[in-house]
């Protein structure tokens, strides 16, 4: 959401919003300074875009479904891109760098920008009270999103609610995780009070705040609250399943009625686009596209897709009669991408090892090079909300049949996905197993499964997982020594942060 339509706005962020307010004081007199800024609504928009832009970093939400490499869904070949490969294999440590240090750094950058915004917006006298309230609501919402990611990743973290100096930052201690989640909900509540139900294209609205607050409750198994907020989202009357699962992830349909909260990108140079086509798309010599597929789905995920009619998979023809979402999500041998046969005419790096590539979030109808993909990434969509409501009903053991109806809506409610309905009359345990599998398939390669594994505490049940190559050779074993819930549900606090501030105690096991 909130597209940055002009390059000058995008570039100006780096002049205006520094890592601390001291940065503004050293700019030349002919540059924008803290004294000359905060005069007009355009200044407010620039500052707001500065907060939002942090979401686009690869270690925040910018890597999208690549975070499925942290799960049994995918394998990461590119060691240099953020250490998702080590996270997914249980080989991360406090000095790993990549996501360990960078998620911390960039989330706090976003938090600082939000705090700086909230401290200074009242200086803009030209805003109406309503405008000021909505802008503040967006800042509270974004601050909550950054803390939400930090809590899921590290547990308890320092709570900063006002701008602080570098010296002050070196004296902070970690809040406990419960206090962090409480603050997250307070910020979402501030946003919910003022954000409009309807907003101009690309702007954060009430549905996004309700939805992200619901997901925060979901992560902590607060089922009554999950159900309450799912119902509030439904009551808005704004959202519905897009009729085509394949079309849902195509550029021409972005911003459709299934989108609740999305990360916006735009075509062109200067890294304003997403990395999805650069990293996910295969090499296509016909169009001169040198993709890499640095993250690739593995056989473990492919095997999880059912057949359309519920029959057994035919080992001689394993891709016949399969859930259509398999081919809409995964590039597998014998399929075509941009008119080229995979893997004969188009190839990739990681996919050549494991035999598969990513189709979801790659644009098939236009040529995209480098970091120039304009396709938005949906952080939250209505299909997810439907499954969240079904899960709440199951966990509350309240109307299991209604939960099954919701799951069947996902399985049969689109024009291009019609697979065998789940029967009613199931036990809570049976329904839970079906729900969890359905979430894995419906949201595959959307970056959701890592959170699901952690909140369900199922790591010890599903690992170790072998990653095998296209010829059956062993490439990697994920968590070869098993999964330790106390340790592996969190990443370590970065060594670089602890060296600056010894008050930051390390997470267990690191």
N, C-alpha and C positions, 0 to 999 in steps of 0.2 A: 504494500500500500504506500501512499505518499510518494509518488514518483517525483524524481528530481528532474525537471524538464529542461533546464538549461545548464550547460557545462559550467558557466560562471558561478552558478549556485553551488554546484558540486565542489569546484575548486576552492571557493571562498571559505568553505568549512574549515580548511586547514589554516587559514589566516585568522579565523575568528575564534574558534573553540580550541584552546590548547589543553594540555594535560593538567595545567593549573592556571589560576588567574594571573600569576606572576608573569606568565608568558606574554600576556597582552601588554604589559607595561614596558617591554623592551622593543616593541615594534617602532619603526620610524614614524615621525610625525605625520607623514603623508599616507600612512596606512590606517586601516580601521583599528581603533583602540577601544579599550573598555570604557573610556570617557565619551567617545563619539558614537559608540554602538548603543543599542537599546533605545533608539529614537522612534522607529517606525514599525509598522506591522511587517514590512519586508525583513527587517532585522529579526523579528520574532520567528518568521518562517525559516530564515537561514539557520538560526539557532536550533529550531525544532528539527530541521533536516539533519543537522549535525548529530543529534541524539539518535534519530532513526537510522542514519547511515551506518552506525556502529553495528547494527544487526546484520549488515551485509558481510561483515568480516567472516572469513572461512571458519574461524574457531568459535563463532557465535552461531548464526544460522546460515551463513553463506555457502557452506559445503553441502547443505541440503541432505539428500538421501545418502551421501557418502558416509554418514555416520552409521549406516547399517554394517559397515566393515567392523564395527565394534561388537557385532553379534554373529550368530550362526548364519545370517542371511548372505553375507558377502565377504570377499577377501580383498585386501588392499595390496597391490603390487608396489606402489610408489612409497618407499620407506620415508622419503623426504617430506611427504605431505602430511605433517601433523601427527604422526605416530598413531593414527587410528589402527594401523596394523598391529602395533604392540598392545594397544588397549584391548583389541579384540582377541589377542592371544594370551592375555594375562601376563604380559612381560613388561608392563610399564613400571617406572620408578620415579622418585621425586625429582631427579635431575634430567628427565627425558626431554624437557623442552616441548616444542610443538603444542599440542592441545593442553598439556599439563600446565604450562606457564601462560600460554597465549589466551586461553579462555578466561583465566583469572584477569589478565591484563586488560583485555578488550571489554569484558563485562564491567569492570570498574571504570574504564574510560567512559562507557555509556552512562553509568551511574553518576560519575562526576559531572558529565554534561547535563544530565537531568537536574541535578542539584543546583548547578550554576544557573540553569534556565529558571528554576523555581525561585531562586534568590533574586533574580534581576528583572523578571518580566513586569513587575509592578512599576518599574521605571518608565514604561512606555505609556504615556498619558493618553495617547490617541485611541487606545483600545476601549471598546465598550465593556461593561461588566460581563456580559455574556461571552464575548470573544475571549476575554482574559480567563474566565472559568474553563472554557473548552480547551484552551491551550494548556492550562495547568493540568487538566484531566489527562491530556495526551502524555504529558511529561511524567505524571504519576504512573500511568499505564506502562510506559516504556521502562521506567525504573523498576517496576514490579517484574517485568519480563526478564531483565538482566539478573535480578536477585533470584528469580525462579530458576534460571539456568545454573547459577552458582550453587544454590542449595541442592539441586539434583546432582551436581558434579562433585562438590566438595563437602556437603553437609553444612555445618555451622560456619559462617564467615563473618568478618567484621561488618557491622551495620553503619553505613555512612548516610546521613540524611541531610547534611549541609556540606558545602565545599570545605575542604581542609587543606592545610599546607603539607608539603612533603615531610617536614619534621614531625607534624602531628600524625601522619600516616604510619610513621615508624614506631609509634607507641600503642597502636591499637591491639586489641585482643579479639578473638573469635567469639561471636555470640553463639548461643546454642542453636541447634537447627530449628527447634520449635519457635524460638523468637524470630528467626529469619522468616519462617513461613507466616507467622502472625503479621509481620510488617508487609510481606507480599500481599496479603489479603487486605490490609488497610489501604495500601496504594491502589489496588484494583477497585476497592470500594469508592475511593475518591474519584476515580475515573468514571465509575458507573453512575455516580450522582449527576455528572454534567455532560457526558458524551452523548451526542445525538444518535437517535435510531438510524437516521439516514444522513449520509454525508456525501460530499462530492467524490467522484471517482478517485480511489487511491488513498483516502484519508481514514484514519482510525475512527471507528464508531462504537456504539454501545454493544453490538453483537460481539466484537472482538474482546471487549473487556469482560463481558459475561462468560464468553467461551474460555478465555485464558484463566479466569478465576475458577471455572469448573474443572479445568485440567489440573490446576493446583490441588484442588480437593481430591481429584482422582488419584494423583500421585501418592497421596497420604491416606488412601482408602477411607475417606470420609463420605460414605455412600449416600446418606440422606441429603447431604449438601450437593453431591454430584447430581442426584435426581432433581433437586430443587432448581439447580441452574440449567440443567438440560431443558426443563420445562419452561424456564424463562426465555431461553433462546428460541424454543419453538413458538412461544407466545408472540414473538416479534413478527412472525409471519413473513420473514424475509428470505429464508433459506430452504433449499430443496436439493435432492440429488440431481446432478447433471445427468441427462438421459444417456450419455455415452461415457463409459469408463475410459476408453481410449481417447476420446475427445476432451475429456476433463483436463488432460495434461498437454494439450496442444495450444500453441501460441494464439491462434485465432479465437479461442474460447476463454482466455484468461479473464478474471474478474466476473465469472458467471455466478449464478445463484447458490452454488455450493461453497464458494469461497467466503470464509469468515475473517481470517487474518492472514495476510500474505506479505511476502518480501518482494519488493518491486525491483525490476531491473529494466534497463533500456539499451537499445542497440547502439553500436558505435564504439569507438576506441576509448582510451583513458579508463579502462576497467570499469565502465559503468554497467556492463552486462554481467551475467552470471558465469560461473566456471563450468556449468553443467555440460554444455556441448564440448568444451575443451577436454574435460576429464572423462565424460561418459561416452561420447560419440566415438565410433570406430574410425579408423583410417579409411578414407574414401578417395582413391586416386582420381576417380572420374571428376569429382568436384574440387580436388586439391585440398581436401580436409585432412589434417594430420592429427586426428584424435588419438587418445591413449587408452581410454577405459581403465584408468588407474584403479578404480574400484569395480569389481565384477561380482555378480551373484554366483553362488556355488550350488553344487548338486543338492546340498541339504535343504535349501529353499525350494529348488525346482521340485524335489520329491514331495514337498508339503502341499502342492496344488492337487486338488481332487480331479476326478473325471466329472463330466457334465451330468451323467446319470447315476453316479455313485458306484459304478462298477470298478473292478480292479484295473490297474494300469496294465496295458499290454506291453510286456518287455520287448517285443519285436517291433512295436510301433508306439514308443513311449509318449509321443506328443499328439497322438490322435485322441479325440474325445476328451480333451482336457479343459478345465476351467479356462474360459477365454482370457481371464486376467493374467494368465501365464504369458501369453504372447504379447499382451499389451504392456507388460512390465519388463520382460526379459528378452533379450536378443539371443536366440538359440540357433543351433545349426539347422540349416534348411529354410530359414526365414529371410526376408528381404528388408533392407533399410535403404531408403532413397533409391530404390530400384536395383540395388546391388545385393548379390547373394552372400550371406554370412555362413561360414568364414572363408569362402573361396575368393570372392571378388573384393570384399572388405575385411579388414583384419584389425586387431588391436593388440595391446601388450598383455594386459592381465587376462583378457578373455582367451587369448591363445593358450594360456597356461591352464585355465580351469574350464574352458569350453563355452563360456557364456559372456554376454555383455549386457549393459543396461539399455533398455529402450525408454523407460519412463523418464520424463523431463528432458528428452532430447527432441529437437525440432526436426521433423521429417519433411516439412513443406518449404523450407528455405535453407540456403547455405549460410552456415554460421562458423566463424573462425575465431580462435583465441577466446578471450574473455568478453565476447561481444553478444552473447545470447540475451535477447530481451524477454525471455520467458520468466514470468513470476514464479516464485516458490510458495506454495501454500503451507504456512505454519500450522494452520487449523482449518479444517473443512467440515462440512456438515455430515459427511459420511462417518467421520470420527465421532461426532457428537451422538449419532444414532447408536453406535457401538458402545459409547460410554454410558448411555442410558440403559442399554440392555445389560451391561455389566453391573450397574448399580442395582437393577431389579434382581439379578441373579444373586449377588452378594448379600442383599437384604432378604433373600429367599421369599421375595414378594412377587407373585404373578410371573412365574417362570415362563408360562405360555406367552405372555405379552413380550417378554424378552426374546423368545424364539421368533415371534412375528417380526421384531425389529431386525434380527439377524437375517431372516429370510428376505426382508426388504433390501438389504445389502446384496444378497445372493441372487435376487430375481427382479429387483426394481428398476434396472436399467435396460435399455433396448438391446445392448450388446453383451450383457451378462445375464444368462438364465441357466442356473445350475440347480440341481435337485434340492428341494426344500428340506429343511430340518424338521423332523416330526415333533409334535408336541407330546406332553406327558413325561418329560425328562426329569430326572432328579437334579438337585442343585449341582452336584459334582459333575454329572454328565453335561449339563448346560455350561458350566464354567469351562470345561475342556474345549467345547465347541466354540465358545466366545473367544477364547484366547487364540485358538487357531485361526478364526475368522479375522481377528485384528491383524495377525501376522500377514495374512494373504492380502487383505484389502489395503493395508497401509505399507506393504512391502516397498523398500527402497525410498521411503519418505522420511527416514530418520526417527521413526517412532518406536521401533522395536527395542532399542537400547534402554529407553525409559521403562518400557513394559517389563523387560527382564528384571530390572532392578526393583521396581515396585511390587512385582509378583514374587520376588525372592526365589526365582526358579533356577538361578545359575547352577546350583549343585545338581539339579535334575537333568539339565540339558548338556552340560559339559562333562568330559572333553568332546570336541567336535573335530573330525578330520576334514581337512581341505584337500581334495584329490584333483589331480590334473585331468585333462581331457583323455589321457591314455590310462588313467587309473593310478598314476604314481602319486605318492604322498608328498604334498607340498608343505603343509603346515598342520600342526595340531593346536587348536585353540584351547587354552587352559589345560595343558597336558597333565598337570598335577591336581586338577579339579578346581572348583570355584569356591572361594571363601567369602561368605556373605559380609562379614564384618569388614573385610579389607576391600574386596573387589566391587562392592556396590558404590564405592567412591574412588575418585582419583586422589593422588597425594597433593598436599599443599606444596607448591613449587619451592624447590631449594632456594631459588633466587629471591623469593619473598621472605622466607625464614631468615636468610642471611642478612636482610635489611631490617627485619623486625623479629627478634627472638621470642616475642610474646605470642607468636603464631605457633601453637603446638601442632605437631604432625598427626595426620590420621593414622588409625591403627594399622599395623602391618607394614608400614613403609619406613 
